[in-house]
Structures are given as C-alpha cells and as structure tokens.
C-alpha cells in the first residue's frame, strides 16, 4: 500500500494541509484521480466504545449545492458505523449519497466492467470452489491458469436436461416427477445443473430449482446454498426481497458469505447507500474486512463516486487488507478513465513492486486506455506481448486481442487472429470477432462469424444473438435486426432484458423512438423481468433532446414503477427536457430533495436555467 502511495505525487491543497492523515489522503486522492469540483475533508479517527475498530470518516461537501435547498449538508460514509433506526425502516432502493458521474459514463463503465473484469465465480461468493459462475463481477480467485485452459463442453447433467425439457414455465412438477423416478439428486448433480442454468443466465429456472430443493428438503442447505438462493432472488426480485429472505435463513448460516452476496448485488445495482449500509452491517456483526468486500466498494465508487476510492484505500491500509491483483486492476482502470496515463503507469509499477505481474486481462485494460489516450504504439507493444511467441499457445487471449486490434483500426490483425481460431472456434472468441468486425464497419464479416457459430453449435443463447444484434443497431440496419430477432424467437431463445435493450437501441438508432418506447412498454407489462436501466435512458434522452416534456416525464415515471429509484442522470435528463422546451420546471428542487438527489455543479447550473423565479437583468427592470 505504501509503495502505491509513493507512486503518486502529493497534492498541495488547502483542504489537506493539517496533519499526516490529510497528507496521506491527499496522495490517495491524486492516485485515484478523484478531485474535480468537490472538496473532501478528513475528520479525526473516531473512538469507538463498543469494541469495534475506530475508522476514519470522510465528509464530502459539494461547493455548488451546499445551499441548493436552502441549507448545508454533510454526507458521511462510516465503515463500521451502525445504521440508524430511520435507515433500517427504509425498504428498498436507497438513492446514492451523491452521484457526480453521469449515467452515460456509468452505463459505459458497467458494460466495460462486465466485459473486462469478467464474471465473478459463485465460489468467491459462497466460499466453495466449484466451477459455478454468475454475472456480478470478476472473480478475484480467477487465475491466469484457469483462463488458459481450453474450454470443454460442460459435463452432461440429467437433471439439467429434465429442466430444459420441462413443457411449462414452472418446473416444480417436472422436478417432483424426476425425484419420484429415483433419479440422481446428489449435491454434485444439483451443482452441475445449477452451473448450467447460471452460465446460460436462466436465473428464473435456477431459482425455482433452489426453492424446490429447500421446500421439499431434497438437499441439506449450507451457507453457500442459502447465498446462492439469495443471489438469485436479488437478481430477479430485487434487494428488498433478498433482505427479507435473509431473515428466513437459520441464524447459524447467516455468515459472511451471505452478506458478501448481498453486498455484491447492491454493487451490481449501483446502489451506493444500500451497499455502504450492508458493508457497515458486516462490520457490526464482527465479520473481518476482506479484499472481496473492499474491491466491491472500489468497483462501485469507480462507477459513481471516485472521491470515495481514497476512503476505501485508507480503510484497507488501516485494517491491514492487502491490495490484490483485482484491486490494482480497478485502480489502473480509474487512472485510465481519467486519461492519466502517467498515473496509470505508476500504479502498474507499484503493483510490480509488490510482486504482482499484470495478467492478460490487466494488459487488455492498459492497451484499451493507451488506444483512447492516443498512445497507439504502446498499445500495440502490449498486444504483441499478450500474443507471445506462439499465439496458438495463448489462444485464450484471442477474445481480448480481437476487439483491441479493432480499436486500433487494424483489420489485417483481426483477420489474422480470426483465421487462427476459425477452424476450431470458441464461443467467446466468436463473439469477440463479431464485436471486432462491427467496430471496423465490416458487417458482412461479422455475419460470416455468426454463421460459423450457428453451424458449429446447434443451439445458441440470447447473448450470442445479441452480439450480432448490437452490430445491426450500431449500423442502423433495422430490417436485418428485426429478422434476427424473429430467428431468435423461432430457435426458442429467451427474449429478455438484453434483447429488449438491443431492440430499443436498434429502433432509436433507426429514428423510430416511438416504436422503441412501445417495445419497452410491452416488455414492462409482461412483468417477468425488469428492463435494463439503459433501455429507459436511451428513450428518455431522445425525448429530452426534442424538448418533449410529456414523454420525458412519462419515462421518468415508468422507471419508478419498475423499481428504478430516481437518480442523478434521470433528473439531469428531465431538466434538460425543460431547458430544450424553454419551459420552467416548477418544484424540481423539491422533487430532487424528496429523492435525496443532490446536484453537482453541472446539474445545479441546469436547474438554474429552468427556475421559474430566477432573477435576470431584464426581469429586474420589468419588476
């Protein structure tokens, strides 16, 4: 950690001139590229009388909105502090403490997090080491060796086949019949079936299986089983239902694994206040501060509030929690997003000084930021290093190399790598190739890769179709996109949030905003799965650009109906609609205050433009 601090230059700032603690925090702020238009002050360590470790408190005081609602406010994030009774009474969807990041950046960051950081293994959530994955974030236990192994077909599971062959949406009767026939219901068989369902993101069926096993006592549940069920409930029914489920778990199984699962889902939902509350609750219960929990907070703050990254680093240092390769990867990404390539290099050096060498996914993040920062030669050097002397021996890197070479505009390199993989392709490499050809505006080549996939694998999943659908959306090929969706439906693919999102983008890019709105409304009315946040924002942004207040407000209301708490970006877009319509937004400050949304400098300036009672030079003369 100290090596990491030494990698950055101290910041000479008025807010950090008092004491060593302030100087340390200053260096961390420089490291994370956190300071922009807000001041951060550090309070003294708090003495705790109940035996918990004293932790540092950070108060974020925005310059621009201290008097926005007619009074000052101080926001505190205290790791280890007990929640107040008032907070405990709140049910769901606590809004962020502050969200200076724009939603466009958040959505991009989320998409990149999933692509670059990969998937978090359920073993990391549950404490088990079975090969079970879900889609929260990268597994910190994922090793280079695990990525080097050639993907093999998943072992056959009779239970999984029975679930897939079930004629009804509900699989309970199928499972009962399966058990009555004396089929295998061992833990190994159940784990294998669950792994297959999760890999295919068939969370509904996975949850039905878990609930059936628990209700019918077909499996002696241990903590990781409860954690797995909790994760599925959070995905499908939201955090409130997930928290309610915790109360049903026997006290002896409500351990750190259960709460880290809840924390990870709070992070996946970008719910800052709820994530902090869960983290504090874990401290209150005496669970040790782990790198997993801290890294989850780093992911969250990377997306929404980079100023708090310094808080987490100080906490890790105080609790003697070492930075992992994953921690460094997040910090590298933060510096890259800030276009601080020198700082990014310093983090890499600090990482190496701790004996941690960048793995291929870290190198891919470095290369991506070098490309976006204009240092293409350095990016190419890293890509060549990733390839090694013999790319055939490093085929696992092809899925990373393809889109990066496309970012560099190197169609010949994309063709070279795809030719190497084409004779014996892997699904993830095929998807990367489709993405790469799409970036290079070579739609026919992307279609050829998809055709190769279709011939190699009899049944493709929704995400495989969605890869090509995104290419069509980016190139405004509405007709081809519609045909592909019909093909998906005919093949029996599940049409869910990912497909809806691609369809919405397809129609928005094609200029059919009302049609996109209609598709999303029908998806919402099905009431099976919640459409993605980005789907609503795509449409809302278009209405706002037109100055269409009625429809912008309508989307704002519909997002609230499906459970999306009003956040910074929704209000930013809503206010922009009023600006473009040249209409005052009566009561907008009260609405923001009711949702605990506090503006940064940019949003405060927007709100001032639609203030019905603002004074101008002309209005004062007329008055």
C-alpha positions as CSV (number, residue, x, y, z in Angstrom):
1,X,0.0,0.0,0.0
2,X,2.8,2.4,0.9
3,X,4.5,1.6,-2.4
4,X,1.3,2.6,-4.1
5,X,1.3,5.9,-2.3
6,X,4.9,6.6,-3.2
7,X,3.9,6.1,-6.9
8,X,1.9,9.3,-6.8
9,X,2.9,12.9,-6.1
10,X,1.5,14.6,-3.1
11,X,-1.3,17.1,-3.7
12,X,-0.8,20.5,-2.2
13,X,-4.3,21.5,-1.5
14,X,-5.8,23.8,1.1
15,X,-8.1,21.0,2.4
16,X,-5.1,18.7,3.2
17,X,-2.7,21.0,5.0
18,X,-3.3,19.8,8.5
19,X,-1.6,16.7,9.7
20,X,-0.2,13.5,8.4
21,X,-3.6,11.9,7.8
22,X,-4.6,14.7,5.5
23,X,-1.3,14.3,3.5
24,X,-1.9,10.6,3.2
25,X,-5.4,11.1,2.0
26,X,-4.2,13.7,-0.5
27,X,-1.8,11.3,-2.0
28,X,-4.5,8.7,-2.4
29,X,-6.8,11.3,-4.0
30,X,-4.1,12.0,-6.6
31,X,-3.7,8.3,-7.1
32,X,-7.3,7.8,-7.9
33,X,-7.8,11.0,-9.9
34,X,-10.7,11.8,-7.7
35,X,-10.7,15.5,-7.2
36,X,-12.7,17.7,-9.6
37,X,-15.2,20.2,-8.3
38,X,-15.8,19.0,-4.8
39,X,-13.7,19.3,-1.6
40,X,-13.0,16.4,0.6
41,X,-12.2,16.9,4.3
42,X,-10.9,14.3,6.6
43,X,-12.2,14.0,10.2
44,X,-10.1,12.6,13.0
45,X,-10.4,8.9,13.7
46,X,-13.4,8.2,15.8
47,X,-13.1,6.5,19.2
48,X,-15.4,3.5,19.4
49,X,-16.5,2.3,22.8
50,X,-18.2,-0.9,21.7
51,X,-15.0,-2.8,20.8
52,X,-15.2,-2.1,17.1
53,X,-12.1,-0.8,15.3
54,X,-12.0,3.0,15.1
55,X,-12.4,4.0,11.4
56,X,-11.9,7.2,9.5
57,X,-14.8,9.4,8.5
58,X,-14.9,11.3,5.2
59,X,-17.3,14.2,4.6
60,X,-17.9,15.2,1.0
61,X,-19.0,18.8,0.8
62,X,-20.0,19.9,-2.7
63,X,-19.2,23.5,-3.2
64,X,-22.1,24.1,-5.6
65,X,-25.0,22.6,-3.8
66,X,-24.4,23.5,-0.2
67,X,-27.2,26.0,-0.3
68,X,-29.1,24.4,-3.2
69,X,-32.1,23.5,-1.0
70,X,-31.6,26.4,1.4
71,X,-29.3,24.8,3.8
72,X,-25.9,23.0,4.3
73,X,-25.5,19.3,4.4
74,X,-22.7,17.0,5.4
75,X,-22.5,13.5,4.0
76,X,-20.7,10.8,5.9
77,X,-19.6,7.3,4.9
78,X,-18.6,5.5,8.1
79,X,-17.4,2.0,7.6
80,X,-18.4,0.1,10.7
81,X,-21.0,2.5,12.0
82,X,-24.3,1.1,12.9
83,X,-27.3,2.0,10.8
84,X,-29.8,4.4,12.3
85,X,-33.3,3.2,13.0
86,X,-34.6,5.5,10.4
87,X,-32.4,3.9,7.8
88,X,-33.4,0.5,8.9
89,X,-37.0,1.3,8.3
90,X,-36.4,2.1,4.7
91,X,-37.4,-0.8,2.5
92,X,-35.6,-0.7,-0.8
93,X,-33.7,1.4,-3.4
94,X,-31.8,3.8,-1.2
95,X,-30.6,6.5,-3.5
96,X,-26.9,7.3,-3.7
97,X,-25.3,9.6,-1.2
98,X,-24.1,11.6,-4.2
99,X,-23.7,10.8,-7.9
100,X,-21.4,13.1,-9.7
101,X,-20.8,10.7,-12.5
102,X,-23.2,10.9,-15.5
103,X,-25.3,8.0,-16.3
104,X,-23.8,7.7,-19.7
105,X,-20.4,7.2,-18.0
106,X,-22.0,4.8,-15.5
107,X,-23.6,2.6,-18.2
108,X,-20.4,2.5,-20.2
109,X,-18.5,1.7,-17.1
110,X,-20.9,-1.1,-16.2
111,X,-20.7,-2.6,-19.6
112,X,-16.9,-2.4,-19.6
113,X,-16.7,-3.8,-16.1
114,X,-18.5,-7.0,-17.2
115,X,-16.5,-7.3,-20.4
116,X,-13.1,-6.6,-18.9
117,X,-13.4,-7.8,-15.4
118,X,-15.3,-10.9,-16.5
119,X,-17.6,-12.9,-14.2
120,X,-17.4,-13.5,-10.5
121,X,-17.4,-17.1,-9.6
122,X,-20.0,-18.2,-7.1
123,X,-17.2,-19.9,-5.3
124,X,-16.0,-16.5,-4.3
125,X,-19.4,-15.6,-3.0
126,X,-20.1,-18.9,-1.3
127,X,-16.7,-19.9,-0.1
128,X,-16.9,-23.0,-2.4
129,X,-14.6,-23.8,-5.2
130,X,-17.0,-25.5,-7.6
131,X,-17.0,-24.0,-11.1
132,X,-20.2,-22.0,-10.8
133,X,-20.5,-18.5,-12.2
134,X,-22.8,-15.6,-12.0
135,X,-22.6,-12.2,-13.6
136,X,-21.7,-9.8,-10.8
137,X,-18.1,-9.0,-11.4
138,X,-14.7,-10.6,-11.8
139,X,-13.7,-13.5,-9.6
140,X,-10.7,-12.4,-7.5
141,X,-9.7,-16.0,-7.4
142,X,-9.6,-16.3,-11.2
143,X,-6.1,-17.3,-12.1
144,X,-4.2,-17.0,-15.4
145,X,-4.0,-20.8,-15.5
146,X,-7.8,-21.0,-15.3
147,X,-8.1,-18.8,-18.4
148,X,-5.5,-20.8,-20.3
149,X,-7.4,-24.0,-20.2
150,X,-9.2,-24.9,-23.4
151,X,-13.0,-24.6,-23.0
152,X,-14.5,-28.0,-22.9
153,X,-18.1,-29.0,-23.2
154,X,-19.8,-28.9,-19.8
155,X,-20.4,-32.3,-18.3
156,X,-23.8,-33.9,-19.0
157,X,-26.4,-33.3,-16.3
158,X,-29.6,-35.4,-16.4
159,X,-31.2,-33.0,-14.0
160,X,-30.4,-30.0,-16.3
161,X,-31.8,-31.9,-19.3
162,X,-35.0,-32.6,-17.4
163,X,-35.4,-28.9,-16.5
164,X,-34.7,-27.8,-20.1
165,X,-37.3,-30.3,-21.4
166,X,-40.0,-29.1,-19.0
167,X,-43.1,-28.2,-21.0
168,X,-44.2,-25.4,-18.6
169,X,-42.6,-22.3,-17.3
170,X,-42.9,-23.7,-13.8
171,X,-40.6,-26.7,-13.4
172,X,-41.8,-27.9,-10.0
173,X,-43.9,-30.7,-11.4
174,X,-41.0,-31.8,-13.6
175,X,-38.7,-31.8,-10.6
176,X,-41.2,-33.8,-8.5
177,X,-41.5,-36.4,-11.2
178,X,-37.7,-36.5,-11.6
179,X,-37.3,-37.3,-7.9
180,X,-40.2,-39.9,-7.8
181,X,-38.5,-41.8,-10.6
182,X,-35.4,-42.2,-8.4
183,X,-33.1,-40.1,-10.5
184,X,-29.8,-38.6,-9.1
185,X,-30.3,-35.7,-6.8
186,X,-26.8,-35.7,-5.2
187,X,-25.1,-32.4,-4.4
188,X,-22.7,-33.0,-7.4
189,X,-25.7,-33.4,-9.8
190,X,-27.5,-30.4,-8.4
191,X,-24.4,-28.2,-8.6
192,X,-23.8,-29.3,-12.2
193,X,-27.4,-28.4,-13.2
194,X,-27.2,-25.1,-11.4
195,X,-23.9,-24.3,-13.1
196,X,-25.5,-24.9,-16.5
197,X,-28.5,-22.7,-15.7
198,X,-26.4,-19.9,-14.4
199,X,-24.0,-20.0,-17.3
200,X,-27.0,-19.6,-19.6
201,X,-28.4,-16.8,-17.3
202,X,-31.5,-18.9,-16.8
203,X,-31.9,-17.4,-13.3
204,X,-35.7,-18.0,-13.1
205,X,-35.3,-21.7,-13.5
206,X,-32.3,-21.7,-11.2
207,X,-34.3,-20.0,-8.5
208,X,-37.2,-22.5,-9.0
209,X,-34.7,-25.3,-8.6
210,X,-33.2,-23.8,-5.4
211,X,-36.6,-23.1,-3.9
212,X,-37.9,-26.6,-4.7
213,X,-34.9,-28.2,-3.1
214,X,-35.3,-26.1,0.0
215,X,-39.1,-26.6,0.3
216,X,-39.0,-30.3,-0.3
217,X,-35.9,-30.8,1.8
218,X,-34.1,-32.6,-1.0
219,X,-30.8,-31.1,0.0
220,X,-29.3,-30.2,3.3
221,X,-28.7,-26.5,2.8
222,X,-25.4,-25.0,4.0
223,X,-24.4,-21.4,3.9
224,X,-23.3,-21.3,0.3
225,X,-26.7,-22.8,-0.8
226,X,-28.5,-20.0,1.0
227,X,-26.2,-17.5,-0.5
228,X,-26.8,-18.9,-4.0
229,X,-30.6,-18.6,-3.5
230,X,-30.2,-15.1,-2.1
231,X,-28.2,-14.1,-5.2
232,X,-30.9,-15.3,-7.5
233,X,-33.7,-13.6,-5.5
234,X,-31.7,-10.3,-5.7
235,X,-31.3,-10.7,-9.4
236,X,-34.9,-11.5,-10.1
237,X,-36.9,-9.8,-7.4
238,X,-34.7,-7.0,-6.1
239,X,-32.8,-6.2,-2.9
240,X,-35.8,-5.8,-0.7
241,X,-36.9,-9.4,-1.3
242,X,-33.3,-10.6,-0.9
243,X,-33.0,-8.9,2.5
244,X,-36.3,-10.4,3.6
245,X,-35.0,-13.8,2.6
246,X,-32.0,-13.4,4.9
247,X,-34.4,-13.3,7.9
248,X,-35.6,-16.7,6.9
249,X,-32.1,-18.2,6.8
250,X,-31.2,-20.0,10.1
251,X,-29.1,-17.8,12.3
252,X,-26.2,-20.3,12.2
253,X,-26.0,-19.9,8.4
254,X,-26.2,-16.1,8.2
255,X,-22.4,-15.7,7.8
256,X,-20.1,-13.5,5.9
257,X,-20.8,-15.4,2.7
258,X,-24.5,-14.5,2.8
259,X,-23.8,-10.8,3.4
260,X,-21.0,-10.6,0.8
261,X,-23.5,-11.9,-1.7
262,X,-26.0,-9.2,-0.8
263,X,-23.2,-6.6,-1.0
264,X,-22.2,-7.7,-4.4
265,X,-25.8,-7.4,-5.6
266,X,-26.0,-3.9,-4.2
267,X,-22.9,-3.1,-6.2
268,X,-24.4,-4.7,-9.3
269,X,-27.4,-2.5,-8.9
270,X,-25.3,0.7,-8.4
271,X,-27.0,1.3,-5.0
272,X,-24.4,3.2,-3.1
273,X,-26.3,3.8,0.1
274,X,-27.5,0.2,0.4
275,X,-24.0,-1.1,-0.4
276,X,-22.5,1.0,2.3
277,X,-25.2,0.0,4.8
278,X,-24.5,-3.7,4.1
279,X,-20.8,-3.2,4.4
280,X,-21.3,-1.4,7.8
281,X,-23.6,-4.2,8.9
282,X,-20.9,-6.7,8.1
283,X,-18.5,-4.8,10.3
284,X,-21.1,-4.5,13.1
285,X,-21.5,-8.3,13.0
286,X,-17.8,-8.7,13.6
287,X,-17.0,-10.1,10.1
288,X,-13.4,-9.4,9.1
289,X,-12.8,-6.7,6.4
290,X,-11.9,-8.7,3.3
291,X,-10.3,-7.8,0.0
292,X,-13.5,-9.0,-1.7
293,X,-15.7,-6.6,0.2
294,X,-13.3,-3.7,-0.3
295,X,-13.0,-4.5,-4.0
296,X,-16.7,-4.4,-4.4
297,X,-16.7,-0.9,-3.0
298,X,-13.9,0.1,-5.3
299,X,-16.0,-1.1,-8.3
300,X,-19.0,0.9,-7.1
301,X,-17.1,4.1,-6.5
302,X,-15.2,3.7,-9.7
303,X,-18.5,4.0,-11.4
304,X,-20.3,6.5,-9.3
305,X,-18.1,8.5,-7.0
306,X,-14.3,8.3,-7.5
307,X,-13.7,10.5,-4.5
308,X,-14.6,7.7,-2.1
309,X,-11.9,5.4,-3.6
310,X,-9.4,7.1,-1.3
311,X,-11.7,6.2,1.7
312,X,-11.5,2.5,0.8
313,X,-7.8,2.5,0.3
314,X,-7.3,4.1,3.7
315,X,-9.6,1.6,5.3
316,X,-7.7,-1.3,3.6
317,X,-4.5,0.1,5.0
318,X,-5.9,0.5,8.5
319,X,-7.4,-3.0,8.5
320,X,-4.2,-4.4,7.0
321,X,-6.0,-5.7,4.0
322,X,-3.6,-6.2,1.1
323,X,-4.4,-4.9,-2.4
324,X,-5.0,-7.8,-4.7
325,X,-4.4,-8.0,-8.4
326,X,-8.0,-7.2,-8.8
327,X,-7.6,-4.1,-6.6
328,X,-4.8,-2.9,-8.8
329,X,-6.8,-3.6,-11.9
330,X,-9.6,-1.3,-10.7
331,X,-7.1,1.4,-9.8
332,X,-5.5,1.1,-13.2
333,X,-8.9,1.5,-14.9
334,X,-9.7,4.5,-12.8
335,X,-6.5,6.3,-13.9
336,X,-7.1,5.3,-17.5
337,X,-10.7,6.6,-17.4
338,X,-9.3,9.9,-16.2
339,X,-6.8,9.9,-19.1
340,X,-4.0,10.0,-16.6
341,X,-1.7,7.6,-18.4
342,X,1.3,8.6,-16.4
343,X,-0.5,7.9,-13.2
344,X,-1.7,4.6,-14.7
345,X,1.9,3.6,-15.4
346,X,2.8,4.5,-11.8
347,X,0.1,2.2,-10.4
348,X,1.5,-0.6,-12.6
349,X,5.0,0.0,-11.2
350,X,3.6,0.0,-7.7
351,X,1.8,-3.3,-8.5
352,X,5.0,-4.9,-9.7
353,X,6.9,-3.7,-6.7
354,X,4.5,-5.8,-4.6
355,X,5.4,-8.8,-6.7
356,X,2.2,-8.9,-8.7
357,X,2.7,-9.1,-12.5
358,X,-0.2,-7.8,-14.8
359,X,-2.2,-10.7,-16.2
360,X,-3.7,-10.7,-19.7
361,X,-6.9,-9.0,-18.7
362,X,-5.0,-6.2,-16.9
363,X,-2.8,-5.8,-20.0
364,X,-6.0,-5.6,-22.1
365,X,-7.2,-2.7,-19.9
366,X,-3.9,-1.0,-20.2
367,X,-4.0,-1.3,-24.0
368,X,-7.5,0.0,-24.2
369,X,-6.6,3.2,-22.3
370,X,-3.4,3.6,-24.4
371,X,-5.5,3.5,-27.5
372,X,-8.1,6.0,-26.2
373,X,-5.2,8.2,-25.0
374,X,-3.5,8.3,-28.4
375,X,-0.5,6.2,-27.4
376,X,-1.1,3.5,-30.1
377,X,2.5,2.3,-30.3
378,X,2.5,1.4,-26.6
379,X,-0.9,-0.3,-27.1
380,X,0.4,-2.4,-29.9
381,X,3.5,-3.3,-27.9
382,X,1.3,-4.6,-25.1
383,X,-0.8,-6.6,-27.6
384,X,2.3,-8.2,-29.1
385,X,3.4,-9.1,-25.5
386,X,0.0,-10.7,-24.9
387,X,0.3,-12.8,-28.0
388,X,3.7,-14.2,-27.0
389,X,6.0,-16.1,-29.4
390,X,3.3,-18.5,-30.4
391,X,-0.3,-17.3,-30.4
392,X,-1.6,-20.9,-30.7
393,X,-0.3,-21.5,-27.2
394,X,-2.1,-18.3,-26.0
395,X,-5.4,-18.8,-27.7
396,X,-7.2,-17.7,-24.5
397,X,-6.1,-14.2,-25.2
398,X,-7.7,-14.0,-28.7
399,X,-11.0,-12.9,-27.2
400,X,-9.2,-9.9,-25.7
401,X,-7.0,-9.2,-28.7
402,X,-9.7,-9.1,-31.4
403,X,-11.7,-6.0,-30.1
404,X,-8.5,-4.2,-29.2
405,X,-7.0,-4.6,-32.6
406,X,-10.3,-3.3,-34.0
407,X,-10.0,-0.2,-31.7
408,X,-6.6,0.4,-33.4
409,X,-8.3,0.0,-36.8
410,X,-6.1,-3.0,-37.6
411,X,-8.4,-5.0,-39.8
412,X,-5.5,-7.2,-41.0
413,X,-4.6,-8.2,-37.5
414,X,-8.3,-9.0,-36.7
415,X,-8.4,-11.2,-39.8
416,X,-5.1,-12.9,-38.9
417,X,-6.3,-13.8,-35.4
418,X,-9.7,-14.9,-36.5
419,X,-8.1,-17.1,-39.2
420,X,-6.1,-18.8,-36.5
421,X,-9.3,-19.6,-34.5
422,X,-11.8,-20.2,-37.3
423,X,-11.0,-23.9,-37.8
424,X,-11.8,-24.7,-34.1
425,X,-13.6,-21.7,-32.7
426,X,-14.6,-21.0,-29.1
427,X,-17.9,-19.2,-28.4
428,X,-16.3,-16.3,-26.6
429,X,-13.8,-15.8,-29.4
430,X,-16.6,-15.8,-31.9
431,X,-18.5,-13.1,-30.0
432,X,-15.3,-11.1,-29.8
433,X,-14.8,-11.4,-33.5
434,X,-18.3,-10.2,-34.2
435,X,-17.7,-7.2,-32.0
436,X,-14.4,-6.5,-33.7
437,X,-15.8,-6.7,-37.2
438,X,-18.6,-4.5,-36.2
439,X,-16.2,-1.8,-34.9
440,X,-14.4,-2.0,-38.2
441,X,-17.7,-1.4,-40.1
442,X,-17.4,-4.8,-41.7
443,X,-20.9,-6.2,-41.2
444,X,-20.6,-9.0,-43.7
445,X,-17.6,-10.4,-41.9
446,X,-19.5,-10.2,-38.6
447,X,-22.4,-12.1,-40.2
448,X,-20.0,-14.7,-41.5
449,X,-18.7,-15.3,-38.0
450,X,-22.2,-15.7,-36.7
451,X,-23.0,-18.1,-39.5
452,X,-19.9,-20.1,-38.4
453,X,-21.2,-20.2,-34.9
454,X,-24.6,-21.4,-36.0
455,X,-23.1,-24.3,-37.9
456,X,-20.8,-25.3,-35.0
457,X,-23.3,-25.1,-32.2
458,X,-26.8,-26.3,-32.7
459,X,-28.4,-24.0,-30.1
460,X,-27.1,-20.5,-29.5
461,X,-28.2,-18.5,-26.5
462,X,-29.6,-15.0,-26.3
463,X,-26.2,-13.3,-25.7
464,X,-24.8,-14.9,-28.8
465,X,-27.6,-13.5,-31.0
466,X,-27.4,-10.2,-29.1
467,X,-23.7,-9.8,-30.2
468,X,-24.8,-9.5,-33.9
469,X,-27.9,-7.6,-33.0
470,X,-25.7,-4.9,-31.5
471,X,-23.8,-4.6,-34.7
472,X,-27.0,-4.1,-36.6
473,X,-28.1,-1.5,-34.1
474,X,-24.8,0.4,-34.4
475,X,-25.1,0.5,-38.2
476,X,-28.9,1.4,-38.2
477,X,-29.7,-1.9,-40.0
478,X,-33.3,-2.0,-38.7
479,X,-34.7,-4.6,-41.2
480,X,-31.8,-7.1,-40.5
481,X,-32.2,-6.6,-36.8
482,X,-35.9,-7.4,-36.9
483,X,-35.2,-10.6,-38.9
484,X,-32.6,-11.7,-36.4
485,X,-35.0,-11.3,-33.5
486,X,-37.5,-13.4,-35.4
487,X,-34.8,-16.0,-35.9
488,X,-34.1,-15.9,-32.1
489,X,-37.8,-16.5,-31.3
490,X,-38.0,-19.4,-33.8
491,X,-35.0,-21.0,-32.3
492,X,-36.6,-21.0,-28.8
493,X,-34.3,-18.3,-27.4
494,X,-35.5,-16.5,-24.3
495,X,-36.3,-12.9,-25.2
496,X,-35.4,-10.9,-22.1
497,X,-33.8,-7.6,-21.0
498,X,-30.6,-8.0,-23.1
499,X,-32.7,-8.5,-26.3
500,X,-35.1,-5.7,-25.3
501,X,-32.1,-3.3,-24.8
502,X,-30.7,-4.2,-28.2
503,X,-34.1,-3.8,-29.8
504,X,-34.6,-0.4,-28.2
505,X,-31.2,0.7,-29.5
506,X,-32.0,-0.7,-32.9
507,X,-35.1,1.4,-33.3
508,X,-33.7,4.5,-31.6
509,X,-30.8,4.5,-34.0
510,X,-33.2,3.9,-36.8
511,X,-35.1,7.0,-35.8
512,X,-38.2,5.1,-34.6
513,X,-38.2,6.4,-31.0
514,X,-42.0,5.8,-30.5
515,X,-41.6,2.2,-31.7
516,X,-38.8,1.7,-29.2
517,X,-41.0,3.2,-26.5
518,X,-43.8,0.8,-27.4
519,X,-41.5,-2.2,-27.3
520,X,-40.2,-1.3,-23.9
521,X,-43.8,-0.7,-22.6
522,X,-44.8,-4.2,-23.8
523,X,-41.7,-5.7,-22.1
524,X,-42.5,-3.9,-18.9
525,X,-46.1,-5.1,-19.0
526,X,-45.0,-8.7,-19.3
527,X,-43.9,-8.3,-15.6
528,X,-41.5,-11.2,-15.8
529,X,-38.2,-9.3,-15.9
530,X,-37.3,-5.7,-15.3
531,X,-36.0,-4.0,-18.5
532,X,-32.5,-2.6,-18.2
533,X,-31.8,0.9,-16.9
534,X,-30.0,1.8,-20.2
535,X,-33.1,0.9,-22.2
536,X,-35.2,3.5,-20.5
537,X,-32.5,6.1,-20.7
538,X,-32.0,5.7,-24.4
539,X,-35.6,6.6,-25.0
540,X,-35.7,9.3,-22.3
541,X,-32.6,11.0,-23.8
542,X,-34.3,11.2,-27.2
543,X,-37.5,12.7,-25.8
544,X,-35.4,15.2,-23.8
545,X,-33.5,16.3,-26.9
546,X,-36.8,17.1,-28.6
547,X,-38.0,19.1,-25.6
548,X,-40.9,16.7,-25.3
549,X,-41.6,17.2,-21.6
550,X,-44.7,14.9,-21.5
551,X,-42.9,11.8,-22.8
552,X,-39.8,12.5,-20.8
553,X,-41.9,12.7,-17.6
554,X,-43.7,9.5,-18.7
555,X,-40.4,7.5,-19.0
556,X,-39.3,9.0,-15.6
557,X,-42.5,7.7,-14.0
558,X,-42.3,4.3,-15.7
559,X,-38.7,3.8,-14.4
560,X,-40.0,4.5,-10.9
561,X,-42.9,2.0,-11.5
562,X,-40.5,-0.9,-12.2
563,X,-38.3,-0.1,-9.3
564,X,-35.5,2.2,-10.5
565,X,-35.0,4.8,-7.8
566,X,-34.7,8.3,-9.2
567,X,-31.0,9.1,-9.6
568,X,-28.8,11.8,-10.8
569,X,-29.0,11.0,-14.5
570,X,-32.8,10.8,-14.6
571,X,-33.1,14.3,-13.2
572,X,-30.3,15.6,-15.4
573,X,-32.2,14.4,-18.5
574,X,-35.5,15.5,-17.2
575,X,-34.2,19.1,-16.5
576,X,-32.7,19.1,-20.0
577,X,-36.1,18.4,-21.5
578,X,-37.4,21.5,-19.8
579,X,-34.4,23.5,-21.0
580,X,-35.0,22.4,-24.6
581,X,-38.7,23.2,-24.3
582,X,-37.9,26.6,-22.8
583,X,-40.3,25.9,-20.0
584,X,-39.9,26.4,-16.3
585,X,-39.7,23.3,-14.2
586,X,-41.8,24.1,-11.2
587,X,-40.9,22.2,-8.0
588,X,-37.9,20.5,-9.5
589,X,-35.8,21.2,-6.4
590,X,-38.4,19.7,-4.1
591,X,-38.6,16.6,-6.3
592,X,-34.8,16.2,-6.2
593,X,-34.7,16.7,-2.4
594,X,-37.5,14.1,-1.9
595,X,-35.4,11.6,-3.8
596,X,-32.2,12.5,-1.9
597,X,-30.5,13.6,-5.1
598,X,-28.0,16.4,-4.7
599,X,-26.7,18.2,-7.8
600,X,-23.2,18.7,-8.8
601,X,-22.0,21.9,-10.4
602,X,-23.4,21.0,-13.9
603,X,-26.8,19.9,-12.7
604,X,-27.2,23.0,-10.5
605,X,-26.5,25.2,-13.5
606,X,-29.1,23.3,-15.5
607,X,-31.7,23.7,-12.7
608,X,-31.0,27.4,-12.5
609,X,-32.0,27.7,-16.2
610,X,-35.5,26.4,-15.6
611,X,-36.1,28.2,-12.3
612,X,-39.4,29.9,-12.7
613,X,-38.5,32.5,-10.1
614,X,-34.9,33.3,-11.1
615,X,-33.9,36.9,-11.5
616,X,-32.3,38.3,-14.7
617,X,-31.3,41.8,-15.6
618,X,-34.4,42.1,-17.8
619,X,-36.8,40.7,-15.2
620,X,-35.5,43.1,-12.5
621,X,-36.0,46.1,-14.8
622,X,-39.6,44.9,-15.6
623,X,-40.3,44.3,-12.0
